[in-house]
Amino acid sequence: MIKLLAETKGSFQLHDLAHKGQRIHARRPSVVENSHFIQDRIGRDQVRIIAEVKPEATDADFVGYMKDSDGDMQLAIDAFLAEFGKEAADAPEGKKKRAAKPKNPTPEADA
Protein backbone atom coordinates (compact mmCIF):
# COMPACT_ATOMS: atom_id res chain seq x y z
CA MET A 1 0.00 0.00 0.00
CA ILE A 2 1.26 3.46 -0.87
CA LYS A 3 1.61 5.89 2.03
CA LEU A 4 1.41 9.64 1.73
CA LEU A 5 2.25 12.71 3.79
CA ALA A 6 -0.83 14.83 3.20
CA GLU A 7 -2.65 17.83 4.62
CA THR A 8 -6.09 19.36 4.27
CA LYS A 9 -6.44 22.62 2.38
CA GLY A 10 -8.39 24.25 5.17
CA SER A 11 -8.95 24.22 8.91
CA PHE A 12 -10.76 20.87 8.96
CA GLN A 13 -9.87 17.23 9.39
CA LEU A 14 -10.95 14.26 7.31
CA HIS A 15 -11.73 10.73 8.53
CA ASP A 16 -11.48 7.78 6.17
CA LEU A 17 -13.90 5.49 8.00
CA ALA A 18 -13.87 2.86 5.26
CA HIS A 19 -10.07 2.44 5.40
CA LYS A 20 -8.84 1.68 8.93
CA GLY A 21 -10.40 4.87 10.31
CA GLN A 22 -7.36 6.88 9.29
CA ARG A 23 -7.43 10.65 9.71
CA ILE A 24 -5.88 13.71 8.10
CA HIS A 25 -5.64 16.11 11.01
CA ALA A 26 -6.56 19.77 10.89
CA ARG A 27 -3.64 22.24 10.94
CA ARG A 28 -0.87 19.66 10.43
CA PRO A 29 0.22 17.12 7.83
CA SER A 30 -0.56 13.45 8.49
CA VAL A 31 0.74 10.12 7.24
CA VAL A 32 -2.07 8.14 5.61
CA GLU A 33 -2.43 5.16 3.30
CA ASN A 34 -3.63 6.03 -0.18
CA SER A 35 -7.28 5.01 -0.62
CA HIS A 36 -10.32 5.77 -2.75
CA PHE A 37 -11.44 8.27 -0.09
CA ILE A 38 -8.09 10.10 -0.15
CA GLN A 39 -8.10 10.16 -3.96
CA ASP A 40 -11.68 11.49 -3.96
CA ARG A 41 -10.67 14.30 -1.57
CA ILE A 42 -7.69 15.16 -3.75
CA GLY A 43 -10.07 15.36 -6.73
CA ARG A 44 -12.37 17.66 -4.72
CA ASP A 45 -9.35 19.90 -3.97
CA GLN A 46 -9.65 19.28 -0.21
CA VAL A 47 -6.30 17.50 0.26
CA ARG A 48 -2.77 18.39 -0.81
CA ILE A 49 -0.16 15.63 -1.11
CA ILE A 50 3.21 16.74 0.25
CA ALA A 51 5.09 13.55 -0.62
CA GLU A 52 4.92 9.81 -1.02
CA VAL A 53 6.63 8.10 1.94
CA LYS A 54 8.07 4.68 2.70
CA PRO A 55 5.66 1.94 3.80
CA GLU A 56 7.13 1.85 7.33
CA ALA A 57 6.37 5.55 7.97
CA THR A 58 3.66 6.24 10.53
CA ASP A 59 1.78 9.30 11.70
CA ALA A 60 3.33 8.80 15.15
CA ASP A 61 6.78 9.12 13.54
CA PHE A 62 5.76 12.44 12.00
CA VAL A 63 4.38 13.67 15.34
CA GLY A 64 7.79 12.90 16.87
CA TYR A 65 9.49 15.05 14.27
CA MET A 66 7.01 17.86 14.96
CA LYS A 67 7.85 17.76 18.67
CA ASP A 68 11.60 17.74 17.95
CA SER A 69 11.32 20.75 15.63
CA ASP A 70 9.84 23.06 18.30
CA GLY A 71 6.96 24.25 16.14
CA ASP A 72 8.92 24.75 12.90
CA MET A 73 6.65 22.77 10.57
CA GLN A 74 8.92 23.04 7.51
CA LEU A 75 11.87 21.70 9.54
CA ALA A 76 9.70 18.79 10.74
CA ILE A 77 8.59 17.98 7.17
CA ASP A 78 12.13 18.21 5.77
CA ALA A 79 13.63 16.04 8.53
CA PHE A 80 10.81 13.48 8.26
CA LEU A 81 11.18 13.23 4.48
CA ALA A 82 14.96 12.90 4.81
CA GLU A 83 14.34 9.63 6.64
CA PHE A 84 10.98 8.41 5.33
CA GLY A 85 10.60 10.09 1.93
CA LYS A 86 10.42 7.75 -1.06
CA GLU A 87 13.66 9.25 -2.42
CA ALA A 88 15.53 9.00 0.91
CA ALA A 89 18.51 6.69 0.86
CA ASP A 90 18.20 3.70 3.15
CA ALA A 91 20.24 4.52 6.26
CA PRO A 92 21.40 1.89 8.75
CA GLU A 93 18.86 1.38 11.54
CA GLY A 94 21.09 3.01 14.21
CA LYS A 95 21.73 6.17 12.20
CA LYS A 96 18.26 7.67 11.88
CA LYS A 97 18.13 11.44 11.69
CA ARG A 98 15.99 13.68 13.85
CA ALA A 99 15.14 17.34 13.46
CA ALA A 100 17.92 19.47 14.90
CA LYS A 101 17.05 22.01 17.54
CA PRO A 102 18.88 25.35 17.37
CA LYS A 103 21.55 25.54 20.08
CA ASN A 104 21.18 29.27 20.69
CA PRO A 105 17.75 30.37 19.55
CA THR A 106 18.26 33.93 20.83
CA PRO A 107 21.33 36.16 20.50
CA GLU A 108 21.05 37.17 24.19
CA ALA A 109 22.03 33.62 25.18
CA ASP A 110 25.58 34.27 23.90
CA ALA A 111 26.17 37.21 26.23
Residue, then its C-alpha position, 0 to 999 in steps of 0.5 A: m500500500i502506498k503511504l502519503l504525507a498529506e494535509t487538508k487545504g483548510s482548517f478541517q480534518l478528514h476521517d477515512l472510516a472505510h479504510k482503517g479509520q485513518r485521519i488527516h488532522a486539521r492544521r498539520p500534515s498526516v501520514v495516511e495510506n492512499s485510498h479511494f477516499i483520499q483520492d476522492r478528496i484530492g479530486r475535490d481539492q480538499v487535500r494536498i499531497i506533500a510527498e509519497v513516503k516509505p511503507e514503514a512511515t507512521d503518523a506517530d513518527f511524524v508527530g515525533y518530528m514535529k515535537d523535535s522541531d519546536g513548532d517549525m513545521q517546515l523543519a519537521i517535514d524536511a527532517f521526516l522526508a529525509e528519513f521516510g521520503k520515497e527518495a531518501a537513501d536507506a540509512p542503517e537502523g542506528k543512524k536515523k536522523r531527527a530534526a535538529k534544535p537550534k543551540n542558541p535560539t536567541p542572541e542574548a544567550d551568547a552574552 
